[in-house]
Amino acid sequence: MKDKEDAASRPINCFLCRYFYITYEKKFPYGCRVMGFKSKRLPSIDVFNNSDMDCSLFMEKEKT
């Protein structure tokens, strides 16, 4: 149970993922292009809450 609490307190940072985007919708401001959903929270938090696993589709943005 401690591992789950640790992961929940340190979710994947969606802002660093190439699939993350801002929707500009007040109710669902964050989105994930690869999973195809919008959320009130960072998508990685919803993925973890629904599957008990970190997002396996995270891909870091290319540095320019």
mmCIF file of the N, C-alpha and C atoms, coordinates in Angstrom:
data_MODEL
# 
_entry.id   MODEL 
# 
loop_
_atom_site.group_PDB 
_atom_site.id 
_atom_site.type_symbol 
_atom_site.label_atom_id 
_atom_site.label_alt_id 
_atom_site.label_comp_id 
_atom_site.label_asym_id 
_atom_site.label_entity_id 
_atom_site.label_seq_id 
_atom_site.pdbx_PDB_ins_code 
_atom_site.Cartn_x 
_atom_site.Cartn_y 
_atom_site.Cartn_z 
_atom_site.occupancy 
_atom_site.B_iso_or_equiv 
_atom_site.pdbx_formal_charge 
_atom_site.auth_seq_id 
_atom_site.auth_comp_id 
_atom_site.auth_asym_id 
_atom_site.auth_atom_id 
_atom_site.pdbx_PDB_model_num 
ATOM 1   N N  . MET A 1 1  ? 0.838   -1.189 0.000   1.00 0.00 ? 1  MET A N  1 
ATOM 2   C CA . MET A 1 1  ? 0.000   0.000  0.000   1.00 0.00 ? 1  MET A CA 1 
ATOM 3   C C  . MET A 1 1  ? 0.882   1.251  0.000   1.00 0.00 ? 1  MET A C  1 
ATOM 4   N N  . LYS A 1 2  ? 2.037   1.174  0.623   1.00 0.00 ? 2  LYS A N  1 
ATOM 5   C CA . LYS A 1 2  ? 2.925   2.328  0.669   1.00 0.00 ? 2  LYS A CA 1 
ATOM 6   C C  . LYS A 1 2  ? 3.401   2.713  -0.730  1.00 0.00 ? 2  LYS A C  1 
ATOM 7   N N  . ASP A 1 3  ? 3.676   1.723  -1.591  1.00 0.00 ? 3  ASP A N  1 
ATOM 8   C CA . ASP A 1 3  ? 4.108   2.016  -2.960  1.00 0.00 ? 3  ASP A CA 1 
ATOM 9   C C  . ASP A 1 3  ? 3.052   2.806  -3.713  1.00 0.00 ? 3  ASP A C  1 
ATOM 10  N N  . LYS A 1 4  ? 1.802   2.448  -3.541  1.00 0.00 ? 4  LYS A N  1 
ATOM 11  C CA . LYS A 1 4  ? 0.712   3.147  -4.211  1.00 0.00 ? 4  LYS A CA 1 
ATOM 12  C C  . LYS A 1 4  ? 0.643   4.594  -3.740  1.00 0.00 ? 4  LYS A C  1 
ATOM 13  N N  . GLU A 1 5  ? 0.796   4.815  -2.448  1.00 0.00 ? 5  GLU A N  1 
ATOM 14  C CA . GLU A 1 5  ? 0.764   6.174  -1.911  1.00 0.00 ? 5  GLU A CA 1 
ATOM 15  C C  . GLU A 1 5  ? 1.941   6.984  -2.425  1.00 0.00 ? 5  GLU A C  1 
ATOM 16  N N  . ASP A 1 6  ? 3.117   6.375  -2.528  1.00 0.00 ? 6  ASP A N  1 
ATOM 17  C CA . ASP A 1 6  ? 4.298   7.071  -3.041  1.00 0.00 ? 6  ASP A CA 1 
ATOM 18  C C  . ASP A 1 6  ? 4.109   7.466  -4.499  1.00 0.00 ? 6  ASP A C  1 
ATOM 19  N N  . ALA A 1 7  ? 3.591   6.562  -5.306  1.00 0.00 ? 7  ALA A N  1 
ATOM 20  C CA . ALA A 1 7  ? 3.380   6.851  -6.724  1.00 0.00 ? 7  ALA A CA 1 
ATOM 21  C C  . ALA A 1 7  ? 2.313   7.926  -6.899  1.00 0.00 ? 7  ALA A C  1 
ATOM 22  N N  . ALA A 1 8  ? 1.285   7.891  -6.081  1.00 0.00 ? 8  ALA A N  1 
ATOM 23  C CA . ALA A 1 8  ? 0.216   8.889  -6.177  1.00 0.00 ? 8  ALA A CA 1 
ATOM 24  C C  . ALA A 1 8  ? 0.723   10.266 -5.780  1.00 0.00 ? 8  ALA A C  1 
ATOM 25  N N  . SER A 1 9  ? 1.695   10.314 -4.887  1.00 0.00 ? 9  SER A N  1 
ATOM 26  C CA . SER A 1 9  ? 2.225   11.615 -4.475  1.00 0.00 ? 9  SER A CA 1 
ATOM 27  C C  . SER A 1 9  ? 3.271   12.133 -5.457  1.00 0.00 ? 9  SER A C  1 
ATOM 28  N N  . ARG A 1 10 ? 3.766   11.265 -6.352  1.00 0.00 ? 10 ARG A N  1 
ATOM 29  C CA . ARG A 1 10 ? 4.747   11.665 -7.360  1.00 0.00 ? 10 ARG A CA 1 
ATOM 30  C C  . ARG A 1 10 ? 4.310   11.173 -8.737  1.00 0.00 ? 10 ARG A C  1 
ATOM 31  N N  . PRO A 1 11 ? 3.217   11.726 -9.258  1.00 0.00 ? 11 PRO A N  1 
ATOM 32  C CA . PRO A 1 11 ? 2.761   11.250 -10.570 1.00 0.00 ? 11 PRO A CA 1 
ATOM 33  C C  . PRO A 1 11 ? 3.709   11.665 -11.682 1.00 0.00 ? 11 PRO A C  1 
ATOM 34  N N  . ILE A 1 12 ? 3.575   11.007 -12.812 1.00 0.00 ? 12 ILE A N  1 
ATOM 35  C CA . ILE A 1 12 ? 4.331   11.395 -14.000 1.00 0.00 ? 12 ILE A CA 1 
ATOM 36  C C  . ILE A 1 12 ? 3.966   12.821 -14.342 1.00 0.00 ? 12 ILE A C  1 
ATOM 37  N N  . ASN A 1 13 ? 4.942   13.610 -14.700 1.00 0.00 ? 13 ASN A N  1 
ATOM 38  C CA . ASN A 1 13 ? 4.709   15.010 -15.042 1.00 0.00 ? 13 ASN A CA 1 
ATOM 39  C C  . ASN A 1 13 ? 4.257   15.106 -16.497 1.00 0.00 ? 13 ASN A C  1 
ATOM 40  N N  . CYS A 1 14 ? 2.960   15.235 -16.698 1.00 0.00 ? 14 CYS A N  1 
ATOM 41  C CA . CYS A 1 14 ? 2.391   15.296 -18.049 1.00 0.00 ? 14 CYS A CA 1 
ATOM 42  C C  . CYS A 1 14 ? 2.919   16.477 -18.849 1.00 0.00 ? 14 CYS A C  1 
ATOM 43  N N  . PHE A 1 15 ? 3.335   17.529 -18.171 1.00 0.00 ? 15 PHE A N  1 
ATOM 44  C CA . PHE A 1 15 ? 3.842   18.707 -18.877 1.00 0.00 ? 15 PHE A CA 1 
ATOM 45  C C  . PHE A 1 15 ? 5.111   18.376 -19.673 1.00 0.00 ? 15 PHE A C  1 
ATOM 46  N N  . LEU A 1 16 ? 5.764   17.277 -19.336 1.00 0.00 ? 16 LEU A N  1 
ATOM 47  C CA . LEU A 1 16 ? 6.972   16.856 -20.044 1.00 0.00 ? 16 LEU A CA 1 
ATOM 48  C C  . LEU A 1 16 ? 6.679   15.844 -21.160 1.00 0.00 ? 16 LEU A C  1 
ATOM 49  N N  . CYS A 1 17 ? 5.411   15.458 -21.313 1.00 0.00 ? 17 CYS A N  1 
ATOM 50  C CA . CYS A 1 17 ? 5.029   14.435 -22.283 1.00 0.00 ? 17 CYS A CA 1 
ATOM 51  C C  . CYS A 1 17 ? 4.595   15.069 -23.606 1.00 0.00 ? 17 CYS A C  1 
ATOM 52  N N  . ARG A 1 18 ? 5.006   14.453 -24.707 1.00 0.00 ? 18 ARG A N  1 
ATOM 53  C CA . ARG A 1 18 ? 4.665   14.987 -26.028 1.00 0.00 ? 18 ARG A CA 1 
ATOM 54  C C  . ARG A 1 18 ? 3.181   14.859 -26.351 1.00 0.00 ? 18 ARG A C  1 
ATOM 55  N N  . TYR A 1 19 ? 2.434   14.017 -25.660 1.00 0.00 ? 19 TYR A N  1 
ATOM 56  C CA . TYR A 1 19 ? 1.012   13.813 -25.935 1.00 0.00 ? 19 TYR A CA 1 
ATOM 57  C C  . TYR A 1 19 ? 0.092   14.705 -25.111 1.00 0.00 ? 19 TYR A C  1 
ATOM 58  N N  . PHE A 1 20 ? 0.637   15.384 -24.135 1.00 0.00 ? 20 PHE A N  1 
ATOM 59  C CA . PHE A 1 20 ? -0.148  16.253 -23.258 1.00 0.00 ? 20 PHE A CA 1 
ATOM 60  C C  . PHE A 1 20 ? -0.485  17.556 -23.960 1.00 0.00 ? 20 PHE A C  1 
ATOM 61  N N  . TYR A 1 21 ? -1.695  18.067 -23.712 1.00 0.00 ? 21 TYR A N  1 
ATOM 62  C CA . TYR A 1 21 ? -2.065  19.376 -24.243 1.00 0.00 ? 21 TYR A CA 1 
ATOM 63  C C  . TYR A 1 21 ? -3.049  20.074 -23.313 1.00 0.00 ? 21 TYR A C  1 
ATOM 64  N N  . ILE A 1 22 ? -3.121  21.385 -23.446 1.00 0.00 ? 22 ILE A N  1 
ATOM 65  C CA . ILE A 1 22 ? -4.069  22.214 -22.701 1.00 0.00 ? 22 ILE A CA 1 
ATOM 66  C C  . ILE A 1 22 ? -5.301  22.384 -23.584 1.00 0.00 ? 22 ILE A C  1 
ATOM 67  N N  . THR A 1 23 ? -6.484  22.096 -23.052 1.00 0.00 ? 23 THR A N  1 
ATOM 68  C CA . THR A 1 23 ? -7.707  22.158 -23.846 1.00 0.00 ? 23 THR A CA 1 
ATOM 69  C C  . THR A 1 23 ? -8.349  23.540 -23.839 1.00 0.00 ? 23 THR A C  1 
ATOM 70  N N  . TYR A 1 24 ? -8.086  24.323 -22.834 1.00 0.00 ? 24 TYR A N  1 
ATOM 71  C CA . TYR A 1 24 ? -8.717  25.635 -22.632 1.00 0.00 ? 24 TYR A CA 1 
ATOM 72  C C  . TYR A 1 24 ? -10.205 25.524 -22.331 1.00 0.00 ? 24 TYR A C  1 
ATOM 73  N N  . GLU A 1 25 ? -10.658 24.334 -21.945 1.00 0.00 ? 25 GLU A N  1 
ATOM 74  C CA . GLU A 1 25 ? -12.026 24.151 -21.469 1.00 0.00 ? 25 GLU A CA 1 
ATOM 75  C C  . GLU A 1 25 ? -11.985 24.229 -19.946 1.00 0.00 ? 25 GLU A C  1 
ATOM 76  N N  . LYS A 1 26 ? -12.866 25.029 -19.363 1.00 0.00 ? 26 LYS A N  1 
ATOM 77  C CA . LYS A 1 26 ? -12.836 25.223 -17.907 1.00 0.00 ? 26 LYS A CA 1 
ATOM 78  C C  . LYS A 1 26 ? -13.052 23.926 -17.139 1.00 0.00 ? 26 LYS A C  1 
ATOM 79  N N  . LYS A 1 27 ? -13.968 23.078 -17.598 1.00 0.00 ? 27 LYS A N  1 
ATOM 80  C CA . LYS A 1 27 ? -14.274 21.845 -16.864 1.00 0.00 ? 27 LYS A CA 1 
ATOM 81  C C  . LYS A 1 27 ? -13.222 20.764 -17.040 1.00 0.00 ? 27 LYS A C  1 
ATOM 82  N N  . PHE A 1 28 ? -12.588 20.729 -18.195 1.00 0.00 ? 28 PHE A N  1 
ATOM 83  C CA . PHE A 1 28 ? -11.574 19.708 -18.487 1.00 0.00 ? 28 PHE A CA 1 
ATOM 84  C C  . PHE A 1 28 ? -10.371 20.372 -19.142 1.00 0.00 ? 28 PHE A C  1 
ATOM 85  N N  . PRO A 1 29 ? -9.508  20.995 -18.359 1.00 0.00 ? 29 PRO A N  1 
ATOM 86  C CA . PRO A 1 29 ? -8.422  21.795 -18.934 1.00 0.00 ? 29 PRO A CA 1 
ATOM 87  C C  . PRO A 1 29 ? -7.225  21.014 -19.475 1.00 0.00 ? 29 PRO A C  1 
ATOM 88  N N  . TYR A 1 30 ? -7.099  19.726 -19.135 1.00 0.00 ? 30 TYR A N  1 
ATOM 89  C CA . TYR A 1 30 ? -5.932  18.958 -19.551 1.00 0.00 ? 30 TYR A CA 1 
ATOM 90  C C  . TYR A 1 30 ? -6.343  17.783 -20.426 1.00 0.00 ? 30 TYR A C  1 
ATOM 91  N N  . GLY A 1 31 ? -5.528  17.465 -21.418 1.00 0.00 ? 31 GLY A N  1 
ATOM 92  C CA . GLY A 1 31 ? -5.849  16.360 -22.301 1.00 0.00 ? 31 GLY A CA 1 
ATOM 93  C C  . GLY A 1 31 ? -4.649  15.508 -22.640 1.00 0.00 ? 31 GLY A C  1 
ATOM 94  N N  . CYS A 1 32 ? -4.953  14.293 -23.084 1.00 0.00 ? 32 CYS A N  1 
ATOM 95  C CA . CYS A 1 32 ? -3.930  13.358 -23.549 1.00 0.00 ? 32 CYS A CA 1 
ATOM 96  C C  . CYS A 1 32 ? -4.302  12.928 -24.955 1.00 0.00 ? 32 CYS A C  1 
ATOM 97  N N  . ARG A 1 33 ? -3.474  13.255 -25.912 1.00 0.00 ? 33 ARG A N  1 
ATOM 98  C CA . ARG A 1 33 ? -3.765  12.917 -27.311 1.00 0.00 ? 33 ARG A CA 1 
ATOM 99  C C  . ARG A 1 33 ? -3.717  11.423 -27.578 1.00 0.00 ? 33 ARG A C  1 
ATOM 100 N N  . VAL A 1 34 ? -2.768  10.730 -26.991 1.00 0.00 ? 34 VAL A N  1 
ATOM 101 C CA . VAL A 1 34 ? -2.602  9.308  -27.284 1.00 0.00 ? 34 VAL A CA 1 
ATOM 102 C C  . VAL A 1 34 ? -3.722  8.464  -26.653 1.00 0.00 ? 34 VAL A C  1 
ATOM 103 N N  . MET A 1 35 ? -4.213  8.846  -25.485 1.00 0.00 ? 35 MET A N  1 
ATOM 104 C CA . MET A 1 35 ? -5.295  8.091  -24.854 1.00 0.00 ? 35 MET A CA 1 
ATOM 105 C C  . MET A 1 35 ? -6.666  8.643  -25.219 1.00 0.00 ? 35 MET A C  1 
ATOM 106 N N  . GLY A 1 36 ? -6.698  9.867  -25.737 1.00 0.00 ? 36 GLY A N  1 
ATOM 107 C CA . GLY A 1 36 ? -7.938  10.432 -26.235 1.00 0.00 ? 36 GLY A CA 1 
ATOM 108 C C  . GLY A 1 36 ? -8.938  10.849 -25.181 1.00 0.00 ? 36 GLY A C  1 
ATOM 109 N N  . PHE A 1 37 ? -8.465  11.464 -24.096 1.00 0.00 ? 37 PHE A N  1 
ATOM 110 C CA . PHE A 1 37 ? -9.411  11.963 -23.111 1.00 0.00 ? 37 PHE A CA 1 
ATOM 111 C C  . PHE A 1 37 ? -8.960  13.293 -22.539 1.00 0.00 ? 37 PHE A C  1 
ATOM 112 N N  . LYS A 1 38 ? -9.923  13.990 -21.921 1.00 0.00 ? 38 LYS A N  1 
ATOM 113 C CA . LYS A 1 38 ? -9.681  15.262 -21.242 1.00 0.00 ? 38 LYS A CA 1 
ATOM 114 C C  . LYS A 1 38 ? -10.001 15.060 -19.774 1.00 0.00 ? 38 LYS A C  1 
ATOM 115 N N  . SER A 1 39 ? -9.389  15.898 -18.914 1.00 0.00 ? 39 SER A N  1 
ATOM 116 C CA . SER A 1 39 ? -9.533  15.682 -17.486 1.00 0.00 ? 39 SER A CA 1 
ATOM 117 C C  . SER A 1 39 ? -9.433  16.987 -16.706 1.00 0.00 ? 39 SER A C  1 
ATOM 118 N N  . LYS A 1 40 ? -9.957  16.951 -15.488 1.00 0.00 ? 40 LYS A N  1 
ATOM 119 C CA . LYS A 1 40 ? -9.799  18.074 -14.563 1.00 0.00 ? 40 LYS A CA 1 
ATOM 120 C C  . LYS A 1 40 ? -8.399  18.077 -13.969 1.00 0.00 ? 40 LYS A C  1 
ATOM 121 N N  . ARG A 1 41 ? -7.822  16.882 -13.860 1.00 0.00 ? 41 ARG A N  1 
ATOM 122 C CA . ARG A 1 41 ? -6.483  16.716 -13.283 1.00 0.00 ? 41 ARG A CA 1 
ATOM 123 C C  . ARG A 1 41 ? -5.515  16.343 -14.396 1.00 0.00 ? 41 ARG A C  1 
ATOM 124 N N  . LEU A 1 42 ? -4.254  16.245 -14.050 1.00 0.00 ? 42 LEU A N  1 
ATOM 125 C CA . LEU A 1 42 ? -3.286  15.759 -15.030 1.00 0.00 ? 42 LEU A CA 1 
ATOM 126 C C  . LEU A 1 42 ? -3.687  14.352 -15.453 1.00 0.00 ? 42 LEU A C  1 
ATOM 127 N N  . PRO A 1 43 ? -3.633  14.055 -16.732 1.00 0.00 ? 43 PRO A N  1 
ATOM 128 C CA . PRO A 1 43 ? -4.032  12.723 -17.201 1.00 0.00 ? 43 PRO A CA 1 
ATOM 129 C C  . PRO A 1 43 ? -3.297  11.576 -16.497 1.00 0.00 ? 43 PRO A C  1 
ATOM 130 N N  . SER A 1 44 ? -2.044  11.769 -16.144 1.00 0.00 ? 44 SER A N  1 
ATOM 131 C CA . SER A 1 44 ? -1.296  10.690 -15.476 1.00 0.00 ? 44 SER A CA 1 
ATOM 132 C C  . SER A 1 44 ? -1.919  10.331 -14.132 1.00 0.00 ? 44 SER A C  1 
ATOM 133 N N  . ILE A 1 45 ? -2.540  11.286 -13.466 1.00 0.00 ? 45 ILE A N  1 
ATOM 134 C CA . ILE A 1 45 ? -3.205  11.006 -12.187 1.00 0.00 ? 45 ILE A CA 1 
ATOM 135 C C  . ILE A 1 45 ? -4.442  10.152 -12.422 1.00 0.00 ? 45 ILE A C  1 
ATOM 136 N N  . ASP A 1 46 ? -5.231  10.490 -13.445 1.00 0.00 ? 46 ASP A N  1 
ATOM 137 C CA . ASP A 1 46 ? -6.414  9.685  -13.755 1.00 0.00 ? 46 ASP A CA 1 
ATOM 138 C C  . ASP A 1 46 ? -6.030  8.281  -14.195 1.00 0.00 ? 46 ASP A C  1 
ATOM 139 N N  . VAL A 1 47 ? -4.984  8.158  -14.988 1.00 0.00 ? 47 VAL A N  1 
ATOM 140 C CA . VAL A 1 47 ? -4.513  6.831  -15.420 1.00 0.00 ? 47 VAL A CA 1 
ATOM 141 C C  . VAL A 1 47 ? -4.134  6.007  -14.202 1.00 0.00 ? 47 VAL A C  1 
ATOM 142 N N  . PHE A 1 48 ? -3.391  6.581  -13.278 1.00 0.00 ? 48 PHE A N  1 
ATOM 143 C CA . PHE A 1 48 ? -2.972  5.852  -12.087 1.00 0.00 ? 48 PHE A CA 1 
ATOM 144 C C  . PHE A 1 48 ? -4.174  5.458  -11.229 1.00 0.00 ? 48 PHE A C  1 
ATOM 145 N N  . ASN A 1 49 ? -5.110  6.398  -11.045 1.00 0.00 ? 49 ASN A N  1 
ATOM 146 C CA . ASN A 1 49 ? -6.282  6.112  -10.214 1.00 0.00 ? 49 ASN A CA 1 
ATOM 147 C C  . ASN A 1 49 ? -7.153  5.009  -10.802 1.00 0.00 ? 49 ASN A C  1 
ATOM 148 N N  . ASN A 1 50 ? -7.204  4.896  -12.112 1.00 0.00 ? 50 ASN A N  1 
ATOM 149 C CA . ASN A 1 50 ? -8.054  3.896  -12.752 1.00 0.00 ? 50 ASN A CA 1 
ATOM 150 C C  . ASN A 1 50 ? -7.378  2.557  -12.986 1.00 0.00 ? 50 ASN A C  1 
ATOM 151 N N  . SER A 1 51 ? -6.053  2.526  -13.009 1.00 0.00 ? 51 SER A N  1 
ATOM 152 C CA . SER A 1 51 ? -5.366  1.272  -13.326 1.00 0.00 ? 51 SER A CA 1 
ATOM 153 C C  . SER A 1 51 ? -4.359  0.820  -12.265 1.00 0.00 ? 51 SER A C  1 
ATOM 154 N N  . ASP A 1 52 ? -4.087  1.675  -11.289 1.00 0.00 ? 52 ASP A N  1 
ATOM 155 C CA . ASP A 1 52 ? -3.059  1.402  -10.270 1.00 0.00 ? 52 ASP A CA 1 
ATOM 156 C C  . ASP A 1 52 ? -1.674  1.231  -10.883 1.00 0.00 ? 52 ASP A C  1 
ATOM 157 N N  . MET A 1 53 ? -1.486  1.791  -12.084 1.00 0.00 ? 53 MET A N  1 
ATOM 158 C CA . MET A 1 53 ? -0.192  1.736  -12.759 1.00 0.00 ? 53 MET A CA 1 
ATOM 159 C C  . MET A 1 53 ? 0.127   3.118  -13.313 1.00 0.00 ? 53 MET A C  1 
ATOM 160 N N  . ASP A 1 54 ? 1.413   3.430  -13.379 1.00 0.00 ? 54 ASP A N  1 
ATOM 161 C CA . ASP A 1 54 ? 1.823   4.669  -14.020 1.00 0.00 ? 54 ASP A CA 1 
ATOM 162 C C  . ASP A 1 54 ? 1.523   4.590  -15.508 1.00 0.00 ? 54 ASP A C  1 
ATOM 163 N N  . CYS A 1 55 ? 1.386   5.729  -16.136 1.00 0.00 ? 55 CYS A N  1 
ATOM 164 C CA . CYS A 1 55 ? 1.116   5.786  -17.565 1.00 0.00 ? 55 CYS A CA 1 
ATOM 165 C C  . CYS A 1 55 ? 2.269   5.130  -18.329 1.00 0.00 ? 55 CYS A C  1 
ATOM 166 N N  . SER A 1 56 ? 1.941   4.136  -19.132 1.00 0.00 ? 56 SER A N  1 
ATOM 167 C CA . SER A 1 56 ? 2.970   3.433  -19.892 1.00 0.00 ? 56 SER A CA 1 
ATOM 168 C C  . SER A 1 56 ? 3.203   4.065  -21.256 1.00 0.00 ? 56 SER A C  1 
ATOM 169 N N  . LEU A 1 57 ? 2.396   5.070  -21.608 1.00 0.00 ? 57 LEU A N  1 
ATOM 170 C CA . LEU A 1 57 ? 2.521   5.712  -22.909 1.00 0.00 ? 57 LEU A CA 1 
ATOM 171 C C  . LEU A 1 57 ? 3.260   7.049  -22.844 1.00 0.00 ? 57 LEU A C  1 
ATOM 172 N N  . PHE A 1 58 ? 3.766   7.401  -21.671 1.00 0.00 ? 58 PHE A N  1 
ATOM 173 C CA . PHE A 1 58 ? 4.515   8.637  -21.512 1.00 0.00 ? 58 PHE A CA 1 
ATOM 174 C C  . PHE A 1 58 ? 5.722   8.638  -22.444 1.00 0.00 ? 58 PHE A C  1 
ATOM 175 N N  . MET A 1 59 ? 5.872   9.719  -23.187 1.00 0.00 ? 59 MET A N  1 
ATOM 176 C CA . MET A 1 59 ? 7.028   9.885  -24.057 1.00 0.00 ? 59 MET A CA 1 
ATOM 177 C C  . MET A 1 59 ? 7.515   11.326 -23.897 1.00 0.00 ? 59 MET A C  1 
ATOM 178 N N  . GLU A 1 60 ? 8.728   11.463 -23.412 1.00 0.00 ? 60 GLU A N  1 
ATOM 179 C CA . GLU A 1 60 ? 9.266   12.793 -23.147 1.00 0.00 ? 60 GLU A CA 1 
ATOM 180 C C  . GLU A 1 60 ? 9.369   13.618 -24.421 1.00 0.00 ? 60 GLU A C  1 
ATOM 181 N N  . LYS A 1 61 ? 9.034   14.905 -24.284 1.00 0.00 ? 61 LYS A N  1 
ATOM 182 C CA . LYS A 1 61 ? 9.144   15.821 -25.421 1.00 0.00 ? 61 LYS A CA 1 
ATOM 183 C C  . LYS A 1 61 ? 10.583  15.922 -25.873 1.00 0.00 ? 61 LYS A C  1 
ATOM 184 N N  . GLU A 1 62 ? 10.771  16.152 -27.159 1.00 0.00 ? 62 GLU A N  1 
ATOM 185 C CA . GLU A 1 62 ? 12.126  16.351 -27.681 1.00 0.00 ? 62 GLU A CA 1 
ATOM 186 C C  . GLU A 1 62 ? 12.625  17.712 -27.243 1.00 0.00 ? 62 GLU A C  1 
ATOM 187 N N  . LYS A 1 63 ? 13.852  17.770 -26.879 1.00 0.00 ? 63 LYS A N  1 
ATOM 188 C CA . LYS A 1 63 ? 14.471  19.036 -26.498 1.00 0.00 ? 63 LYS A CA 1 
ATOM 189 C C  . LYS A 1 63 ? 14.895  19.757 -27.768 1.00 0.00 ? 63 LYS A C  1 
ATOM 190 N N  . THR A 1 64 ? 14.553  21.039 -27.846 1.00 0.00 ? 64 THR A N  1 
ATOM 191 C CA . THR A 1 64 ? 14.931  21.810 -29.044 1.00 0.00 ? 64 THR A CA 1 
ATOM 192 C C  . THR A 1 64 ? 16.030  22.780 -28.750 1.00 0.00 ? 64 THR A C  1 
# 
